[in-house]
């Protein structure tokens, strides 16, 4: 990931590593923060009535 210039911040890396170790998906409103983390399962969501 670092060679490709796509390194998530440390908090996101800890979240990703923990989720992968426990074999659970990450529930997030910002899937782009986890882009490039291979084999990470993501669940994207939006809050109804938020912003648009």
C-alpha distance matrix in Angstrom:
0.0 3.8 5.5 5.2 6.4 5.3 5.7 8.6 11.7 13.1 15.6 13.3 11.2 14.7 15.9 13.2 13.8 17.5 17.7 16.0 18.4 21.3 20.4 21.0 19.5 18.5 21.1 19.9 21.2 17.9 15.6 13.5 12.5 10.7 9.4 6.3 7.3 8.9 12.6 13.1 16.6 17.3 20.8 21.1 24.5 26.7 29.8 32.9 34.6 31.8 31.5 31.9
3.8 0.0 3.8 5.3 5.0 5.7 5.2 8.9 11.2 12.5 15.6 14.1 12.1 15.5 17.3 15.2 15.6 19.2 20.0 18.6 20.6 23.7 23.2 23.8 22.4 21.0 23.5 21.9 23.0 19.5 17.8 15.3 13.8 12.9 12.0 9.6 10.6 12.5 16.2 16.4 19.8 20.3 23.6 23.7 26.9 28.7 31.6 34.9 36.3 33.2 32.6 33.3
5.5 3.8 0.0 3.8 5.4 7.6 8.6 12.4 14.8 16.3 19.4 17.7 15.7 19.1 20.8 18.4 18.6 22.4 22.9 21.2 23.2 26.3 25.6 26.4 25.0 23.8 26.4 24.8 25.8 22.2 20.2 17.6 16.7 15.7 14.0 11.2 12.8 13.9 17.7 18.5 21.9 22.6 26.0 26.1 29.3 31.2 34.3 37.4 38.8 35.7 35.0 35.3
5.2 5.3 3.8 0.0 3.8 5.5 8.1 11.5 14.6 16.7 19.4 17.1 15.7 19.4 20.4 17.9 18.9 22.5 22.5 20.9 23.5 26.3 25.1 25.6 23.6 22.4 24.6 22.9 23.5 19.9 17.8 14.9 14.7 13.8 11.4 8.9 11.5 12.7 16.5 17.2 20.3 20.6 23.8 23.6 26.8 28.6 31.8 34.7 36.0 33.1 32.2 32.3
6.4 5.0 5.4 3.8 0.0 3.8 6.1 9.6 12.1 14.6 17.4 15.6 14.6 18.4 19.5 17.6 18.8 22.3 22.5 21.6 24.1 26.7 25.9 26.0 23.9 22.1 24.0 21.8 22.2 18.4 16.9 13.7 13.1 13.1 11.3 9.8 12.3 14.4 18.2 18.1 21.0 20.8 23.8 23.1 26.0 27.4 30.4 33.4 34.4 31.3 30.2 30.5
5.3 5.7 7.6 5.5 3.8 0.0 3.8 6.5 9.7 12.4 14.6 12.3 11.7 15.5 16.2 14.2 15.9 19.2 19.2 18.5 21.2 23.6 22.7 22.5 20.3 18.4 20.2 18.1 18.6 14.9 13.2 10.2 9.5 9.3 7.7 6.6 9.1 11.8 15.3 14.8 17.5 17.1 20.0 19.4 22.4 23.9 27.0 30.0 31.2 28.1 27.4 27.8
5.7 5.2 8.6 8.1 6.1 3.8 0.0 3.8 6.5 8.8 11.4 9.6 8.6 12.3 13.6 12.1 13.4 16.6 17.2 16.8 19.1 21.6 21.3 21.1 19.3 17.2 19.3 17.3 18.2 14.7 13.5 11.0 9.0 8.8 8.7 7.9 8.8 12.0 15.3 14.3 17.2 16.9 19.9 19.6 22.4 24.1 26.8 30.1 31.4 28.3 27.8 28.7
8.6 8.9 12.4 11.5 9.6 6.5 3.8 0.0 3.8 6.5 8.2 6.1 6.2 9.8 10.5 9.6 11.6 14.3 14.8 15.1 17.5 19.5 19.4 18.8 16.8 14.2 16.0 13.9 15.0 11.6 10.9 9.0 6.0 6.4 7.8 8.4 8.4 12.1 14.8 12.9 15.4 14.5 17.2 16.8 19.4 21.0 23.5 26.9 28.3 25.2 25.0 26.2
11.7 11.2 14.8 14.6 12.1 9.7 6.5 3.8 0.0 3.8 5.6 5.4 6.3 8.8 10.1 10.6 12.2 14.3 15.5 16.4 18.2 20.2 20.7 19.9 18.2 15.3 16.8 14.7 15.6 12.6 12.9 11.4 7.9 9.1 11.3 12.1 11.7 15.4 17.7 15.4 17.7 16.6 18.9 18.4 20.5 21.7 23.7 27.4 28.6 25.2 25.1 26.8
13.1 12.5 16.3 16.7 14.6 12.4 8.8 6.5 3.8 0.0 3.8 5.4 4.9 6.2 8.6 9.7 10.3 12.2 14.1 15.1 16.2 18.3 19.5 19.0 18.0 15.3 17.2 15.8 17.4 14.9 15.1 14.4 10.6 11.0 13.6 14.0 12.6 16.0 17.9 15.6 18.0 17.5 19.8 20.0 22.0 23.5 25.3 29.0 30.5 27.3 27.5 29.5
15.6 15.6 19.4 19.4 17.4 14.6 11.4 8.2 5.6 3.8 0.0 3.8 5.4 5.2 6.3 8.7 9.9 10.7 12.4 14.3 15.4 16.7 18.1 17.0 15.9 12.9 14.4 13.1 14.8 13.0 13.7 13.8 10.0 10.6 14.0 15.1 13.4 16.7 18.0 15.1 16.8 15.8 17.6 17.7 19.4 20.9 22.3 26.1 27.7 24.6 25.2 27.4
13.3 14.1 17.7 17.1 15.6 12.3 9.6 6.1 5.4 5.4 3.8 0.0 3.8 5.4 5.0 6.1 8.5 9.8 10.5 12.1 14.1 15.4 16.0 14.7 13.1 10.1 11.9 10.5 12.4 10.3 10.3 10.5 6.9 6.9 10.3 11.7 10.0 13.5 14.7 11.7 13.4 12.3 14.5 14.6 16.8 18.6 20.6 24.3 26.0 23.1 23.7 25.5
11.2 12.1 15.7 15.7 14.6 11.7 8.6 6.2 6.3 4.9 5.4 3.8 0.0 3.8 5.4 5.0 5.9 8.4 9.8 10.4 12.0 14.1 14.8 14.5 13.6 11.4 14.1 13.3 15.7 13.4 12.6 12.6 9.2 7.9 10.8 10.9 8.5 11.7 13.2 10.8 13.4 13.4 16.2 17.0 19.6 21.7 23.9 27.6 29.5 26.7 27.3 28.9
14.7 15.5 19.1 19.4 18.4 15.5 12.3 9.8 8.8 6.2 5.2 5.4 3.8 0.0 3.8 5.5 5.1 6.0 8.5 9.9 10.4 12.2 13.8 13.5 13.4 11.3 14.0 13.9 16.7 15.2 14.8 15.4 12.0 10.8 14.1 14.4 11.5 14.2 14.9 12.3 14.4 14.5 16.9 18.1 20.3 22.5 24.3 28.0 30.1 27.4 28.4 30.4
15.9 17.3 20.8 20.4 19.5 16.2 13.6 10.5 10.1 8.6 6.3 5.0 5.4 3.8 0.0 3.8 5.5 5.2 6.1 8.6 9.9 10.7 11.9 10.7 10.1 7.7 10.2 10.5 13.6 12.6 12.2 13.7 10.7 9.3 13.0 13.9 11.1 13.6 13.6 10.4 11.6 11.3 13.4 14.7 16.8 19.2 20.9 24.6 26.9 24.4 25.7 27.7
13.2 15.2 18.4 17.9 17.6 14.2 12.1 9.6 10.6 9.7 8.7 6.1 5.0 5.5 3.8 0.0 3.8 5.5 5.2 6.1 8.5 10.0 10.1 9.6 8.7 7.2 10.5 11.0 14.1 12.7 11.2 12.5 10.0 7.4 10.6 10.9 7.6 9.8 9.9 6.9 9.0 9.5 12.4 14.0 16.8 19.6 21.9 25.4 27.9 25.5 26.7 28.2
13.8 15.6 18.6 18.9 18.8 15.9 13.4 11.6 12.2 10.3 9.9 8.5 5.9 5.1 5.5 3.8 0.0 3.8 5.5 5.2 6.1 8.6 9.6 10.3 10.8 10.2 13.7 14.6 17.8 16.5 14.9 16.0 13.4 10.8 13.5 12.9 9.3 10.8 10.8 8.7 11.2 12.6 15.6 17.6 20.4 23.3 25.4 29.0 31.5 29.1 30.4 31.9
17.5 19.2 22.4 22.5 22.3 19.2 16.6 14.3 14.3 12.2 10.7 9.8 8.4 6.0 5.2 5.5 3.8 0.0 3.8 5.4 5.1 6.2 8.4 8.6 9.8 9.4 12.6 14.2 17.7 17.1 16.0 17.8 15.2 12.9 16.0 16.0 12.5 13.7 12.9 10.4 11.8 12.9 15.2 17.6 19.9 22.8 24.5 28.0 30.7 28.6 30.2 32.0
17.7 20.0 22.9 22.5 22.5 19.2 17.2 14.8 15.5 14.1 12.4 10.5 9.8 8.5 6.1 5.2 5.5 3.8 0.0 3.8 5.5 5.2 5.8 5.1 6.1 6.4 9.9 12.0 15.7 15.5 13.9 16.2 14.3 11.7 14.6 14.9 11.4 12.3 10.7 7.8 8.3 9.7 11.9 14.6 17.1 20.3 22.2 25.5 28.5 26.6 28.4 29.9
16.0 18.6 21.2 20.9 21.6 18.5 16.8 15.1 16.4 15.1 14.3 12.1 10.4 9.9 8.6 6.1 5.2 5.4 3.8 0.0 3.8 5.4 4.8 6.4 7.6 8.9 12.7 14.6 18.2 17.4 15.2 17.1 15.4 12.2 14.3 13.8 10.1 9.9 8.1 6.4 8.1 10.6 13.5 16.4 19.4 22.7 25.1 28.3 31.2 29.4 31.0 32.2
18.4 20.6 23.2 23.5 24.1 21.2 19.1 17.5 18.2 16.2 15.4 14.1 12.0 10.4 9.9 8.5 6.1 5.1 5.5 3.8 0.0 3.8 5.5 8.0 10.4 11.7 15.3 17.4 21.1 20.5 18.7 20.5 18.5 15.5 17.8 17.1 13.3 13.1 11.4 10.2 11.7 14.2 16.7 19.7 22.4 25.7 27.7 30.9 33.9 32.1 33.9 35.3
21.3 23.7 26.3 26.3 26.7 23.6 21.6 19.5 20.2 18.3 16.7 15.4 14.1 12.2 10.7 10.0 8.6 6.2 5.2 5.4 3.8 0.0 3.8 5.5 8.9 10.7 13.8 16.6 20.4 20.5 18.8 21.3 19.5 16.6 19.2 19.1 15.4 15.2 12.9 11.2 11.4 13.6 15.4 18.7 20.9 24.3 26.0 29.1 32.3 30.8 32.9 34.4
20.4 23.2 25.6 25.1 25.9 22.7 21.3 19.4 20.7 19.5 18.1 16.0 14.8 13.8 11.9 10.1 9.6 8.4 5.8 4.8 5.5 3.8 0.0 3.8 6.9 9.7 12.9 15.8 19.5 19.6 17.4 19.9 18.8 15.6 17.6 17.4 13.9 13.1 10.2 8.8 8.5 11.3 13.4 16.9 19.5 23.1 25.2 28.0 31.3 30.0 32.1 33.2
21.0 23.8 26.4 25.6 26.0 22.5 21.1 18.8 19.9 19.0 17.0 14.7 14.5 13.5 10.7 9.6 10.3 8.6 5.1 6.4 8.0 5.5 3.8 0.0 3.8 6.7 9.4 12.7 16.3 17.0 15.1 18.1 17.1 14.3 16.7 17.3 14.1 14.0 11.2 8.7 7.2 9.0 10.3 13.8 16.0 19.6 21.5 24.3 27.7 26.4 28.7 29.9
19.5 22.4 25.0 23.6 23.9 20.3 19.3 16.8 18.2 18.0 15.9 13.1 13.6 13.4 10.1 8.7 10.8 9.8 6.1 7.6 10.4 8.9 6.9 3.8 0.0 3.8 6.4 9.4 12.9 13.5 11.6 14.7 14.2 11.6 13.8 15.0 12.3 12.6 10.1 7.0 4.6 5.2 6.6 10.0 12.6 16.2 18.5 21.3 24.6 23.2 25.3 26.3
18.5 21.0 23.8 22.4 22.1 18.4 17.2 14.2 15.3 15.3 12.9 10.1 11.4 11.3 7.7 7.2 10.2 9.4 6.4 8.9 11.7 10.7 9.7 6.7 3.8 0.0 3.8 6.1 9.8 10.3 9.0 12.2 11.2 9.2 12.1 13.9 11.6 13.0 11.6 7.8 6.3 4.9 6.0 8.4 10.7 14.0 16.2 19.4 22.4 20.6 22.5 23.8
21.1 23.5 26.4 24.6 24.0 20.2 19.3 16.0 16.8 17.2 14.4 11.9 14.1 14.0 10.2 10.5 13.7 12.6 9.9 12.7 15.3 13.8 12.9 9.4 6.4 3.8 0.0 3.8 7.2 9.0 8.7 12.3 11.8 10.9 13.6 16.2 14.4 16.1 14.7 11.1 8.9 6.1 4.7 6.1 7.4 10.5 12.5 15.7 18.7 17.1 19.3 20.7
19.9 21.9 24.8 22.9 21.8 18.1 17.3 13.9 14.7 15.8 13.1 10.5 13.3 13.9 10.5 11.0 14.6 14.2 12.0 14.6 17.4 16.6 15.8 12.7 9.4 6.1 3.8 0.0 3.8 5.3 6.1 9.4 9.0 9.2 11.8 14.9 13.9 16.2 15.7 12.1 10.6 7.2 6.2 5.2 6.4 8.8 11.0 14.5 17.0 14.8 16.5 18.0
21.2 23.0 25.8 23.5 22.2 18.6 18.2 15.0 15.6 17.4 14.8 12.4 15.7 16.7 13.6 14.1 17.8 17.7 15.7 18.2 21.1 20.4 19.5 16.3 12.9 9.8 7.2 3.8 0.0 3.8 6.2 8.9 9.3 10.7 12.7 16.2 16.0 18.5 18.4 15.0 13.6 9.9 8.4 5.6 5.4 6.2 8.7 12.1 14.1 11.5 12.8 14.3
17.9 19.5 22.2 19.9 18.4 14.9 14.7 11.6 12.6 14.9 13.0 10.3 13.4 15.2 12.6 12.7 16.5 17.1 15.5 17.4 20.5 20.5 19.6 17.0 13.5 10.3 9.0 5.3 3.8 0.0 3.8 5.4 5.7 7.8 9.5 13.1 13.4 16.3 16.9 13.7 13.2 9.8 9.7 7.3 8.6 9.4 12.1 15.4 17.0 14.1 14.5 15.7
15.6 17.8 20.2 17.8 16.9 13.2 13.5 10.9 12.9 15.1 13.7 10.3 12.6 14.8 12.2 11.2 14.9 16.0 13.9 15.2 18.7 18.8 17.4 15.1 11.6 9.0 8.7 6.1 6.2 3.8 0.0 3.8 5.3 5.5 6.6 10.1 10.5 12.9 13.5 10.6 10.2 7.1 8.0 6.3 9.2 11.1 14.4 17.4 19.4 16.9 17.4 18.0
13.5 15.3 17.6 14.9 13.7 10.2 11.0 9.0 11.4 14.4 13.8 10.5 12.6 15.4 13.7 12.5 16.0 17.8 16.2 17.1 20.5 21.3 19.9 18.1 14.7 12.2 12.3 9.4 8.9 5.4 3.8 0.0 3.8 5.3 4.9 8.6 10.1 13.0 14.5 12.2 12.8 10.3 11.7 9.9 12.5 13.8 17.0 19.8 21.3 18.5 18.2 18.6
12.5 13.8 16.7 14.7 13.1 9.5 9.0 6.0 7.9 10.6 10.0 6.9 9.2 12.0 10.7 10.0 13.4 15.2 14.3 15.4 18.5 19.5 18.8 17.1 14.2 11.2 11.8 9.0 9.3 5.7 5.3 3.8 0.0 3.8 5.7 8.8 9.3 12.8 14.5 11.8 12.9 10.8 12.6 11.4 13.7 15.1 17.9 21.2 22.6 19.6 19.5 20.6
10.7 12.9 15.7 13.8 13.1 9.3 8.8 6.4 9.1 11.0 10.6 6.9 7.9 10.8 9.3 7.4 10.8 12.9 11.7 12.2 15.5 16.6 15.6 14.3 11.6 9.2 10.9 9.2 10.7 7.8 5.5 5.3 3.8 0.0 3.8 6.2 5.8 9.2 10.7 8.1 9.7 8.4 11.1 11.0 14.1 16.3 19.3 22.5 24.5 21.8 22.1 23.0
9.4 12.0 14.0 11.4 11.3 7.7 8.7 7.8 11.3 13.6 14.0 10.3 10.8 14.1 13.0 10.6 13.5 16.0 14.6 14.3 17.8 19.2 17.6 16.7 13.8 12.1 13.6 11.8 12.7 9.5 6.6 4.9 5.7 3.8 0.0 3.7 5.7 8.3 10.5 9.1 10.8 9.8 12.6 12.2 15.5 17.6 20.9 23.8 25.6 23.0 23.0 23.3
6.3 9.6 11.2 8.9 9.8 6.6 7.9 8.4 12.1 14.0 15.1 11.7 10.9 14.4 13.9 10.9 12.9 16.0 14.9 13.8 17.1 19.1 17.4 17.3 15.0 13.9 16.2 14.9 16.2 13.1 10.1 8.6 8.8 6.2 3.7 0.0 3.8 5.9 9.0 8.9 11.5 11.7 15.1 15.3 18.8 21.2 24.5 27.4 29.3 26.8 26.8 26.9
7.3 10.6 12.8 11.5 12.3 9.1 8.8 8.4 11.7 12.6 13.4 10.0 8.5 11.5 11.1 7.6 9.3 12.5 11.4 10.1 13.3 15.4 13.9 14.1 12.3 11.6 14.4 13.9 16.0 13.4 10.5 10.1 9.3 5.8 5.7 3.8 0.0 3.8 6.6 5.9 9.3 10.2 13.9 14.9 18.5 21.2 24.4 27.5 29.7 27.3 27.7 28.3
8.9 12.5 13.9 12.7 14.4 11.8 12.0 12.1 15.4 16.0 16.7 13.5 11.7 14.2 13.6 9.8 10.8 13.7 12.3 9.9 13.1 15.2 13.1 14.0 12.6 13.0 16.1 16.2 18.5 16.3 12.9 13.0 12.8 9.2 8.3 5.9 3.8 0.0 3.8 5.6 8.9 11.0 14.7 16.3 20.1 23.1 26.4 29.3 31.8 29.6 30.3 30.5
12.6 16.2 17.7 16.5 18.2 15.3 15.3 14.8 17.7 17.9 18.0 14.7 13.2 14.9 13.6 9.9 10.8 12.9 10.7 8.1 11.4 12.9 10.2 11.2 10.1 11.6 14.7 15.7 18.4 16.9 13.5 14.5 14.5 10.7 10.5 9.0 6.6 3.8 0.0 3.8 6.4 9.5 13.0 15.4 19.1 22.5 25.7 28.4 31.2 29.4 30.5 30.8
13.1 16.4 18.5 17.2 18.1 14.8 14.3 12.9 15.4 15.6 15.1 11.7 10.8 12.3 10.4 6.9 8.7 10.4 7.8 6.4 10.2 11.2 8.8 8.7 7.0 7.8 11.1 12.1 15.0 13.7 10.6 12.2 11.8 8.1 9.1 8.9 5.9 5.6 3.8 0.0 3.8 6.4 10.1 12.4 16.0 19.4 22.4 25.3 28.1 26.2 27.4 28.0
16.6 19.8 21.9 20.3 21.0 17.5 17.2 15.4 17.7 18.0 16.8 13.4 13.4 14.4 11.6 9.0 11.2 11.8 8.3 8.1 11.7 11.4 8.5 7.2 4.6 6.3 8.9 10.6 13.6 13.2 10.2 12.8 12.9 9.7 10.8 11.5 9.3 8.9 6.4 3.8 0.0 3.8 7.0 10.0 13.4 17.0 20.0 22.6 25.7 24.2 25.8 26.3
17.3 20.3 22.6 20.6 20.8 17.1 16.9 14.5 16.6 17.5 15.8 12.3 13.4 14.5 11.3 9.5 12.6 12.9 9.7 10.6 14.2 13.6 11.3 9.0 5.2 4.9 6.1 7.2 9.9 9.8 7.1 10.3 10.8 8.4 9.8 11.7 10.2 11.0 9.5 6.4 3.8 0.0 3.8 6.2 9.7 13.3 16.3 19.1 22.0 20.4 22.0 22.5
20.8 23.6 26.0 23.8 23.8 20.0 19.9 17.2 18.9 19.8 17.6 14.5 16.2 16.9 13.4 12.4 15.6 15.2 11.9 13.5 16.7 15.4 13.4 10.3 6.6 6.0 4.7 6.2 8.4 9.7 8.0 11.7 12.6 11.1 12.6 15.1 13.9 14.7 13.0 10.1 7.0 3.8 0.0 3.8 6.6 10.3 13.2 15.7 18.9 17.7 19.7 20.2
21.1 23.7 26.1 23.6 23.1 19.4 19.6 16.8 18.4 20.0 17.7 14.6 17.0 18.1 14.7 14.0 17.6 17.6 14.6 16.4 19.7 18.7 16.9 13.8 10.0 8.4 6.1 5.2 5.6 7.3 6.3 9.9 11.4 11.0 12.2 15.3 14.9 16.3 15.4 12.4 10.0 6.2 3.8 0.0 3.8 7.2 10.5 13.1 15.9 14.4 16.1 16.5
24.5 26.9 29.3 26.8 26.0 22.4 22.4 19.4 20.5 22.0 19.4 16.8 19.6 20.3 16.8 16.8 20.4 19.9 17.1 19.4 22.4 20.9 19.5 16.0 12.6 10.7 7.4 6.4 5.4 8.6 9.2 12.5 13.7 14.1 15.5 18.8 18.5 20.1 19.1 16.0 13.4 9.7 6.6 3.8 0.0 3.8 6.8 9.3 12.3 11.2 13.5 14.1
26.7 28.7 31.2 28.6 27.4 23.9 24.1 21.0 21.7 23.5 20.9 18.6 21.7 22.5 19.2 19.6 23.3 22.8 20.3 22.7 25.7 24.3 23.1 19.6 16.2 14.0 10.5 8.8 6.2 9.4 11.1 13.8 15.1 16.3 17.6 21.2 21.2 23.1 22.5 19.4 17.0 13.3 10.3 7.2 3.8 0.0 3.8 6.3 8.8 7.5 9.8 10.7
29.8 31.6 34.3 31.8 30.4 27.0 26.8 23.5 23.7 25.3 22.3 20.6 23.9 24.3 20.9 21.9 25.4 24.5 22.2 25.1 27.7 26.0 25.2 21.5 18.5 16.2 12.5 11.0 8.7 12.1 14.4 17.0 17.9 19.3 20.9 24.5 24.4 26.4 25.7 22.4 20.0 16.3 13.2 10.5 6.8 3.8 0.0 3.8 6.3 5.5 8.9 10.6
32.9 34.9 37.4 34.7 33.4 30.0 30.1 26.9 27.4 29.0 26.1 24.3 27.6 28.0 24.6 25.4 29.0 28.0 25.5 28.3 30.9 29.1 28.0 24.3 21.3 19.4 15.7 14.5 12.1 15.4 17.4 19.8 21.2 22.5 23.8 27.4 27.5 29.3 28.4 25.3 22.6 19.1 15.7 13.1 9.3 6.3 3.8 0.0 3.8 5.5 8.9 9.8
34.6 36.3 38.8 36.0 34.4 31.2 31.4 28.3 28.6 30.5 27.7 26.0 29.5 30.1 26.9 27.9 31.5 30.7 28.5 31.2 33.9 32.3 31.3 27.7 24.6 22.4 18.7 17.0 14.1 17.0 19.4 21.3 22.6 24.5 25.6 29.3 29.7 31.8 31.2 28.1 25.7 22.0 18.9 15.9 12.3 8.8 6.3 3.8 0.0 3.8 6.6 7.6
31.8 33.2 35.7 33.1 31.3 28.1 28.3 25.2 25.2 27.3 24.6 23.1 26.7 27.4 24.4 25.5 29.1 28.6 26.6 29.4 32.1 30.8 30.0 26.4 23.2 20.6 17.1 14.8 11.5 14.1 16.9 18.5 19.6 21.8 23.0 26.8 27.3 29.6 29.4 26.2 24.2 20.4 17.7 14.4 11.2 7.5 5.5 5.5 3.8 0.0 3.8 6.3
31.5 32.6 35.0 32.2 30.2 27.4 27.8 25.0 25.1 27.5 25.2 23.7 27.3 28.4 25.7 26.7 30.4 30.2 28.4 31.0 33.9 32.9 32.1 28.7 25.3 22.5 19.3 16.5 12.8 14.5 17.4 18.2 19.5 22.1 23.0 26.8 27.7 30.3 30.5 27.4 25.8 22.0 19.7 16.1 13.5 9.8 8.9 8.9 6.6 3.8 0.0 3.9
31.9 33.3 35.3 32.3 30.5 27.8 28.7 26.2 26.8 29.5 27.4 25.5 28.9 30.4 27.7 28.2 31.9 32.0 29.9 32.2 35.3 34.4 33.2 29.9 26.3 23.8 20.7 18.0 14.3 15.7 18.0 18.6 20.6 23.0 23.3 26.9 28.3 30.5 30.8 28.0 26.3 22.5 20.2 16.5 14.1 10.7 10.6 9.8 7.6 6.3 3.9 0.0
